[in-house]
Every structure is written in C-alpha cells, then in structure tokens.
Amino acid sequence: MLAQTLLPARPFLKWAGGKAQLIPQMEPFFPKDFRTYFEPFLGGGAVFFHLQPEKAMLSDSNPELVNTFTIVRDDPGGLMRALDEHLPQRTEEAYFYKVRATDPSTLSSVERAARTIFLNKTCFNGLYRVNSDGNFNVPWGGYKNPTLYDRENLPATSALLRGKNIVLADYQKVCARVKIGDFVYLDPPYHPLSETSKFTSYTKEDFGNREQRKLAETYRRLDKRGVLVMLSNSATPLVKTLYDGFRIEALKAKRAINSKGTARGAIDELLVMNYG
Ligand SMILES: C[S@@+](CC[C@H](N)C(=O)[O-])C[C@H]1O[C@@H](n2cnc3c(N)ncnc32)[C@H](O)[C@@H]1O
C-alpha cells in the first residue's frame, strides 16, 4: 500500500550514484504491493521518496547520513535554524574548509546534520568520500549561489519520515530482519566498470569484489525467504554472473563515471529482480 500524500517531499541531498534520474525507467518494475519497504543502502533515498511507502526501514552505514535523516524527521525547525547560520558564508572557500575540518563528534546532533547538508551542497558535485580515518575529504565546489535547503521541502520530508525507522547499520544486519512480503531495494556502491572509474568511497570500508559476492549471497537468501528484491548495479561481467537466473533489465544511465567529469555518457546499468 502506498501512502496517499499531497506533500511534495523530494530528496534533500545531492548523492553520488543517486537514482533520481533513473526513476522513470525503473517505474514499471516496482512491485505494486508489499508490506514494509527496506532501503539498506539509503544514500539520498531517491527510491524511498518516489515510492513514499507507508511502512519503511531506512538504513545506511554512514553515521553522518543516518544522523541527518534522523534530524530531518525529528527536528526540522532546529535544523533549518542551524543551516541558516551557515547561509551567509556559503560561498566562502575558507569557511567550507573550516566546517569540513570540524570534528562532528564535538557538535550536537542538529549541528552535525547541518554540517553534513552544508558540506553536501557546497562540496564538489555532492560527492561523499572519506579518507582512511573516516574524515570527509571532498574539496570545495566553488558554487556561486548554492541552495542549502528548501523551506517547504524539509518540513514535507520530515512529515514523510515520521513513523519510519531510520537506522545506522550494515546492510546484512538489516536484511536479516526482512520478512515474507516485504520489499527490499538494494543500491550498493557499484562494482566499478574499470579500476580507474572507482570515483567514491562512501565509507571507511571499501565495497570490493568480495563484498559484491557476499551481497549476491544475501540476495539469494532473501529470495528463498519470499521477499521481493530489486537490486541496482553496473553492467559488469561479475554482476551478470552473480545474478544469473534472475530477471535482469538494462537501464541507460547518464552519469559521470570519474571525478574529472570526463567519460560522461549513457552507460548500461542493471536492475535485478526476483519477481515479475
Ligand atoms: C549508491 S549509494 C545509494 C544511493 C541511493 N540509492 C540514492 O538514490 O541516493 C550507496 C550507499 O551505500 C552505503 N553503504 C556502503 N556500504 C554499506 C554497507 N556495508 N552497509 C550499508 N550501507 C552501505 C553508502 O554509505 C552509500 O550511502
């Protein structure tokens, strides 16, 4: 059952690998009916915003991202006030690096969420990348007039998130809780098309071939349990082998596949489903 809502809630973060532009191509493949919706690689949550499900478990292993979604749900007013404090300096390079250098553990949860949104909207291309110590290290984007948030969308998003579970967890832990009739959308860090196209490391832990194989095992376990599962990934030979036997559809994705913005163009990306 999809929630009936007139609120125009839409993603409030720019997220590398975000699915917003692919939604029209994905639309025919979403299941019509399901119990709880699970998005264990949440990122910007484009599919969640599109489906607007009544019951949802949203999770990610990025603590700053999960804190941000939680604060949007629980304290949108406080968050907007904290963001307004960043507003006058949003075009200053030195200010960006000062905020980037601030240790999030020294901030309140609301200030931490404001820092994450500020960095997301003013850094290069909205990328999220951390170094081996887990510190955000994307450079300044140099935008002339970046918007930090939308005064109507943030409260609308807060309303949409009300009553939804938002959890900091590895996808495997969350997938162990999924039950028959639930719908899981898996959007992992993509298997790189080539070694040089690895453009982001979202978290301290890299998502290499071993993790791709483990994820495919999780997919098969969910399938056996009577769960509806959809997965996005790049069209590489490994991905095609790992999901052999399931329904695979190719989508055309226009994206920058490296951080210099070269090699932009339509590339195939896959949607793997265990239903329909
Ligand atoms: C491709 S992005 C998801 C993009 C999202 N679907 C969107 O539309 O914006 C992948 C996400 O997976 C998260 N992630 C990486 N490894 C993870 C893990 N082991 N468990 C849970 N989340 C993980 C990253 O923090 C990142 O937010």
The ligand as an ORCA input file, in Angstrom:
! r2SCAN-3c Opt
* xyz 0 1
  C      24.918      4.079     -4.415
  S      24.711      4.787     -2.807
  C      22.957      4.724     -2.669
  C      22.298      5.820     -3.467
  C      20.802      5.956     -3.214
  N      20.070      4.829     -3.701
  C      20.257      7.233     -3.824
  O      19.383      7.196     -4.698
  O      20.722      8.307     -3.430
  C      25.334      3.567     -1.722
  C      25.147      3.808     -0.216
  O      25.524      2.622      0.462
  C      26.116      2.937      1.711
  N      26.898      1.758      2.125
  C      28.132      1.349      1.689
  N      28.479      0.180      2.260
  C      27.444     -0.175      3.081
  C      27.182     -1.298      3.934
  N      28.062     -2.288      4.067
  N      26.011     -1.336      4.608
  C      25.105     -0.330      4.484
  N      25.294      0.756      3.679
  C      26.438      0.835      2.994
  C      26.904      4.196      1.440
  O      27.099      4.939      2.632
  C      26.002      4.910      0.400
  O      25.164      5.852      1.019
*
